[in-house]
Amino acid sequence: MPLIKPVMNQQLDIALSQLEPSATSFEQSTSKICLRQTSLTDALSWAHYQNEHDRLYYVNNKQHTLSLYMSGGYETHRTDVNSGFGAPGKFCLMPKDSESHWQLGQTQQFMHLYFSDDYLKQLALKVFDIDPRMLQLPELTFTNDAATEALFRHCMATSDWQSGDDHLAMEQVTNTILVSMLQNMGITKLTTAVKGGLSPKVAALVCDYMQANFHRQVYLAELADLAQLSEYHFCRMFKQSMAQTPQAYLLAVRIEQVKLRVCNGQVSMADIALQCGFANQSHMGRYFKKLVGISPRQYRNLSSS
């Protein structure tokens, strides 16, 4: 008789496990439908999904995700925390390296904005002068923000994602959404002290030097000498302070100069490449497409239209 109860409990556990569907990853979900998607740059991309009656988990390995419920979601909730339920207009913010588990109900549509950690930190530094080391994204579930929702619905949702004509406008709106998120979702400058990185004076000196010499080859040794550091320590501390490597910063400066000259329209692409420190037009075009998402010629056409 003493053996009956454990055996019965074991059989009950097996029965319950058979009734409860196992969770699948968001990427491998067979019920998920991707209605459209687009990559604006290497650091920014969008996707519009539909899903229903699914049990899944979501893991961010490479980027942060800001998600808005466009419709439905009333029966959707997280199973790993006490989250309440979704609804149209609800946001979820899943930082890089976070994991969440979900039970989905009836049909829902939602849009995802994917953005890299370095991109957000560079934007926060540029707009709010927030030290990149002090910016940490919280995990948010089913929060509201009317201003950011309006940008999702009335700007991004109505854009033609497949047309290159809307590319620059979409990138601008995306940046505005990220700025709005930083302003309105409780993501503020931290008060804890930070260590490492370049002093503000040295960082400004090095950046000004690259701004003034973007047209030629700038050697790492030159920058390290300005900072009075070894090349290794300079690179590490520059990345801590600026959320990008010295090479990436110099490339961004050159691309901004290319934009100015391309919009002027009076100089050939080959000459612009040489003026901005690139080896040739092909070299310029490859990196321009990587950072801006379109070619220099497409950028000229869109800027003049």
C-alpha positions, 0 to 999 in steps of 0.5 A: 500500500505505501507504494501506491501514492508515489506511483499515482503522483508520478502518473499524475505528473506525466498526465499533466505534462502531456496536457501542457504544451512545451514552450518553443523559442520565438524564432522557431514558432510555427504559429508566428507569421511575419507580416513584414520586416526591414533592416534600416542599418546594421544596428536598426531593424523592424518586424511586424508579426501576428501570432495566436495560441502559442506558448513560447520563450523569447531570448535576446542574444544580440540586441534590445527589443522594444515591442508594441501590441498593435491589436489583441493580446488581451489573453497574453501573459508572461509565465515566468513573472506576474505580469498581468495581461497585454492589450493594444498600446502595451509596450514590452522592453526586453534588454539584450541577454534577457529571457522571458516566457509567454502564453499567447491567447487569441490573435494578436499583432505586434511590432518589434524594434530591434536596436543594438546596445552600442547604437542606443548608447551613442544616441544617448550620449549625443542627445542627452550627454549620458555617459554610455557606462551609466545607461542600463535598460530595465526590463519592462512588461505591459507598460504604456507610453502615448507619445511613443505609441503614436510614433509606432502607429502613425509613422512606422506602421503607415510607412512603406517598408519595402520602398527605399523612398521612405528609408531616411524618414523611417530612420529618423522616426526610429531615432525619435522613438528611441529618444522618446523611450529614453525620456518617457519610460523611466530610463534615466541617468544613473547616479552611481559612480563609474570608473575607467574610460577617458576623462571628458577633456581627453575624450573631447581632444581626441574626437576633435582631432579626428573631426579635423583630420577625417580626410586622411589616414589617422593612425591609432598611435596618433590618438593614443599619444594625444591621450598619453596612453598605450594603444591597447589601453586607449582603445579600451577606454575610448570604447568605454567612453564613446560606446564605439571603437576609435575606428568606428567613430572616425568612420562615422565622422567620414560618413557624415561628411559624405552626406554633406557633400553628396547633398551638395551634388557638385562633386563626383562620387569618386572625388567625394570618396577621396575627400573624405578619407576613403580609398575609392568610391567602392570603399566609400559605398560599402561603408555608407550602405553599412551605416546608412542602409542605402547607397550614396547615390540613393541618399542623394536622390532621396535628399533632393526629392 
